[in-house]
Amino acid sequence: SAYLAGIASGACADSGADSGAASGEASAANASAANREDRAIVMSTVWGRSENPRNLGHAARAVQSSWHIAHTLTPFIMLTDIIIARRTSGRVTCALVAQPQWAKARILADQAVEGLGLRALGDGWLEVSESDAVRIAAGVLGRDLGSDAVIIPASEAEALVNDLMAMVPEPFSCFTNGDWADVFGEAPPHANGFSFDPLTESALDAGIVCVGDGVTAVLWVEDED
Protein backbone atom coordinates (compact mmCIF):
# COMPACT_ATOMS: atom_id res chain seq x y z
CA SER A 1 0.00 0.00 0.00
CA ALA A 2 1.11 3.54 -0.66
CA TYR A 3 1.16 5.94 2.29
CA LEU A 4 0.53 9.67 2.06
CA ALA A 5 2.85 10.88 4.80
CA GLY A 6 2.68 14.18 6.62
CA ILE A 7 -0.92 15.00 5.65
CA ALA A 8 -1.78 16.42 9.04
CA SER A 9 1.00 19.00 8.85
CA GLY A 10 0.19 19.88 5.25
CA ALA A 11 3.36 18.25 3.89
CA CYS A 12 2.51 16.66 0.56
CA ALA A 13 5.29 15.99 -1.98
CA ASP A 14 4.56 16.00 -5.71
CA SER A 15 5.87 13.01 -7.65
CA GLY A 16 8.46 15.23 -9.31
CA ALA A 17 9.60 17.01 -6.15
CA ASP A 18 13.10 16.65 -4.81
CA SER A 19 13.31 13.43 -2.76
CA GLY A 20 15.45 15.14 -0.12
CA ALA A 21 12.82 17.85 0.45
CA ALA A 22 10.09 15.22 0.65
CA SER A 23 12.15 13.25 3.15
CA GLY A 24 12.69 16.40 5.21
CA GLU A 25 8.97 17.13 5.24
CA ALA A 26 8.20 13.55 6.29
CA SER A 27 10.82 13.76 9.04
CA ALA A 28 9.34 17.02 10.30
CA ALA A 29 5.87 15.49 10.32
CA ASN A 30 7.17 12.44 12.20
CA ALA A 31 8.93 14.64 14.72
CA SER A 32 5.77 16.67 15.22
CA ALA A 33 3.79 13.50 15.90
CA ALA A 34 6.48 12.21 18.25
CA ASN A 35 6.40 15.44 20.22
CA ARG A 36 2.71 15.09 21.01
CA GLU A 37 1.76 14.06 24.54
CA ASP A 38 1.05 10.42 25.47
CA ARG A 39 -1.86 10.63 23.05
CA ALA A 40 0.47 10.34 20.05
CA ILE A 41 -1.60 10.40 16.90
CA VAL A 42 -0.45 8.91 13.62
CA MET A 43 -2.16 10.61 10.69
CA SER A 44 -1.65 8.20 7.80
CA THR A 45 -3.98 7.40 4.95
CA VAL A 46 -3.99 3.89 3.50
CA TRP A 47 -4.79 3.25 -0.16
CA GLY A 48 -5.40 -0.10 -1.80
CA ARG A 49 -5.57 -3.07 0.53
CA SER A 50 -6.34 -2.02 4.06
CA GLU A 51 -3.48 -2.63 6.43
CA ASN A 52 -4.22 -2.65 10.14
CA PRO A 53 -4.49 1.00 11.24
CA ARG A 54 -4.62 -0.07 14.88
CA ASN A 55 -0.87 -0.69 14.56
CA LEU A 56 -0.32 2.95 13.58
CA GLY A 57 -0.96 4.52 16.97
CA HIS A 58 -3.55 5.83 19.37
CA ALA A 59 -5.87 7.09 16.64
CA ALA A 60 -6.07 6.06 13.02
CA ARG A 61 -7.93 6.57 9.81
CA ALA A 62 -8.00 4.45 6.70
CA VAL A 63 -9.20 5.00 3.15
CA GLN A 64 -9.41 2.30 0.52
CA SER A 65 -9.27 3.20 -3.14
CA SER A 66 -12.46 3.69 -5.14
CA TRP A 67 -13.77 6.41 -7.44
CA HIS A 68 -16.12 7.74 -4.77
CA ILE A 69 -13.52 7.68 -2.00
CA ALA A 70 -10.88 9.24 -4.27
CA HIS A 71 -13.18 12.22 -4.74
CA THR A 72 -13.94 12.29 -1.01
CA LEU A 73 -10.33 12.06 0.14
CA THR A 74 -9.59 15.72 0.87
CA PRO A 75 -12.74 16.45 2.90
CA PHE A 76 -12.30 13.12 4.70
CA ILE A 77 -8.75 14.01 5.70
CA MET A 78 -9.86 17.43 6.91
CA LEU A 79 -12.75 15.93 8.86
CA THR A 80 -10.66 13.25 10.56
CA ASP A 81 -8.03 15.83 11.46
CA ILE A 82 -10.73 17.68 13.37
CA ILE A 83 -12.31 14.59 14.93
CA ILE A 84 -9.02 13.18 16.20
CA ALA A 85 -7.82 16.56 17.45
CA ARG A 86 -11.06 17.35 19.27
CA ARG A 87 -11.64 13.91 20.85
CA THR A 88 -8.93 14.43 23.47
CA SER A 89 -9.25 11.14 25.34
CA GLY A 90 -9.66 7.48 24.47
CA ARG A 91 -8.97 6.01 21.05
CA VAL A 92 -10.76 6.93 17.83
CA THR A 93 -10.95 4.89 14.63
CA CYS A 94 -12.42 6.71 11.63
CA ALA A 95 -12.45 5.02 8.22
CA LEU A 96 -14.03 4.93 4.79
CA VAL A 97 -13.83 1.49 3.19
CA ALA A 98 -14.62 0.65 -0.43
CA GLN A 99 -16.64 -2.57 -0.64
CA PRO A 100 -18.62 -4.63 -3.15
CA GLN A 101 -22.31 -3.85 -3.44
CA TRP A 102 -23.64 -7.38 -3.71
CA ALA A 103 -23.12 -8.66 -0.15
CA LYS A 104 -25.52 -8.29 2.76
CA ALA A 105 -25.05 -5.21 4.92
CA ARG A 106 -24.08 -7.17 8.07
CA ILE A 107 -21.42 -9.08 6.13
CA LEU A 108 -20.00 -5.82 4.80
CA ALA A 109 -20.04 -4.35 8.30
CA ASP A 110 -18.06 -7.35 9.55
CA GLN A 111 -15.54 -7.07 6.72
CA ALA A 112 -15.06 -3.34 7.33
CA VAL A 113 -14.36 -3.62 11.05
CA GLU A 114 -12.19 -6.73 10.70
CA GLY A 115 -10.03 -4.83 8.21
CA LEU A 116 -9.49 -2.22 10.94
CA GLY A 117 -8.49 -4.76 13.58
CA LEU A 118 -11.86 -4.75 15.31
CA ARG A 119 -14.02 -7.77 16.13
CA ALA A 120 -16.85 -8.76 13.79
CA LEU A 121 -20.30 -9.17 15.35
CA GLY A 122 -22.24 -11.03 12.66
CA ASP A 123 -25.83 -11.33 13.81
CA GLY A 124 -24.89 -9.36 16.91
CA TRP A 125 -25.00 -6.06 15.04
CA LEU A 126 -27.91 -3.88 16.12
CA GLU A 127 -29.39 -2.04 13.14
CA VAL A 128 -30.45 1.52 13.95
CA SER A 129 -32.12 4.35 12.10
CA GLU A 130 -30.10 7.17 10.59
CA SER A 131 -31.25 9.56 13.32
CA ASP A 132 -30.24 7.09 16.04
CA ALA A 133 -26.90 6.53 14.30
CA VAL A 134 -26.21 10.27 14.38
CA ARG A 135 -27.25 10.40 18.05
CA ILE A 136 -24.98 7.48 18.95
CA ALA A 137 -21.95 8.70 17.02
CA ALA A 138 -22.30 12.25 18.34
CA GLY A 139 -22.66 10.86 21.85
CA VAL A 140 -19.57 8.65 21.74
CA LEU A 141 -17.53 11.45 20.19
CA GLY A 142 -18.77 14.11 22.55
CA ARG A 143 -18.73 12.31 25.89
CA ASP A 144 -16.35 10.00 27.70
CA LEU A 145 -17.93 6.54 27.79
CA GLY A 146 -16.67 5.88 31.30
CA SER A 147 -17.11 9.17 33.14
CA ASP A 148 -19.77 10.76 30.91
CA ALA A 149 -17.66 13.94 30.92
CA VAL A 150 -18.26 16.28 27.98
CA ILE A 151 -15.34 16.27 25.52
CA ILE A 152 -16.92 17.95 22.49
CA PRO A 153 -20.07 20.12 22.68
CA ALA A 154 -23.11 18.20 21.43
CA SER A 155 -23.84 20.50 18.50
CA GLU A 156 -20.24 20.30 17.25
CA ALA A 157 -20.09 16.51 17.63
CA GLU A 158 -23.35 16.13 15.69
CA ALA A 159 -22.07 18.37 12.89
CA LEU A 160 -18.91 16.25 12.58
CA VAL A 161 -20.96 13.06 12.38
CA ASN A 162 -23.30 14.52 9.77
CA ASP A 163 -20.29 15.49 7.66
CA LEU A 164 -18.95 11.92 7.85
CA MET A 165 -22.28 10.30 6.99
CA ALA A 166 -22.68 12.64 4.03
CA MET A 167 -19.67 10.86 2.50
CA VAL A 168 -21.54 7.53 2.39
CA PRO A 169 -23.60 7.01 -0.79
CA GLU A 170 -27.27 6.26 -0.20
CA PRO A 171 -29.07 4.03 0.42
CA PHE A 172 -27.28 2.92 3.56
CA SER A 173 -27.81 0.79 6.67
CA CYS A 174 -26.41 1.75 10.07
CA PHE A 175 -25.25 -0.59 12.82
CA THR A 176 -23.94 -0.34 16.36
CA ASN A 177 -22.98 -2.76 19.12
CA GLY A 178 -25.47 -2.07 21.93
CA ASP A 179 -28.17 0.07 23.46
CA TRP A 180 -26.29 3.31 22.85
CA ALA A 181 -29.33 5.06 21.38
CA ASP A 182 -30.96 4.73 24.80
CA VAL A 183 -27.82 5.90 26.59
CA PHE A 184 -27.60 9.05 24.49
CA GLY A 185 -31.35 9.57 24.18
CA GLU A 186 -33.51 12.02 26.08
CA ALA A 187 -34.70 9.38 28.56
CA PRO A 188 -32.15 7.44 30.67
CA PRO A 189 -31.75 3.72 29.93
CA HIS A 190 -33.76 1.27 32.01
CA ALA A 191 -32.04 0.13 35.17
CA ASN A 192 -29.92 -2.97 34.53
CA GLY A 193 -31.21 -2.96 30.97
CA PHE A 194 -28.16 -1.64 29.12
CA SER A 195 -25.77 -3.96 27.31
CA PHE A 196 -23.22 -3.84 24.52
CA ASP A 197 -21.13 -6.32 22.55
CA PRO A 198 -17.48 -5.19 22.52
CA LEU A 199 -15.38 -4.96 19.37
CA THR A 200 -12.13 -4.37 21.27
CA GLU A 201 -10.25 -5.28 24.45
CA SER A 202 -10.93 -1.83 25.93
CA ALA A 203 -13.25 -1.48 28.90
CA LEU A 204 -15.82 0.39 26.80
CA ASP A 205 -16.21 0.78 23.06
CA ALA A 206 -19.00 2.09 20.89
CA GLY A 207 -19.69 3.69 17.54
CA ILE A 208 -21.44 3.23 14.24
CA VAL A 209 -20.83 1.34 11.03
CA CYS A 210 -22.71 2.87 8.11
CA VAL A 211 -22.89 0.55 5.07
CA GLY A 212 -23.70 2.48 1.91
CA ASP A 213 -23.70 1.92 -1.83
CA GLY A 214 -20.14 0.64 -2.31
CA VAL A 215 -18.66 2.55 0.65
CA THR A 216 -18.78 1.85 4.40
CA ALA A 217 -17.98 4.42 7.08
CA VAL A 218 -16.71 3.34 10.49
CA LEU A 219 -16.54 5.65 13.49
CA TRP A 220 -15.49 3.81 16.65
CA VAL A 221 -14.38 5.05 20.06
CA GLU A 222 -12.66 3.19 22.90
CA ASP A 223 -12.50 4.43 26.49
CA GLU A 224 -11.46 3.04 29.86
CA ASP A 225 -13.43 3.18 33.10
ABEGO torsion letter per residue (X at the ends): XBBBBGAAAGBBBBAABBAAAAAAAAAAAAAAAAABBAABBBBBBBBEBBBBAAAAEABBBBBBBBAAAAAAAAAAAAAAAAAAAABABEBBBBBBBBBBAABBAAAAAAAAAAAAGBBBAEAABBBBBAAAAAAAAAAAAABBAAAGBBABBAAAAAAAAAAAAAABBOBBBBBBAEAAAAAABABBBBBGABBBBBABABABBBEBBBBBBGBBBBBBBBBBX
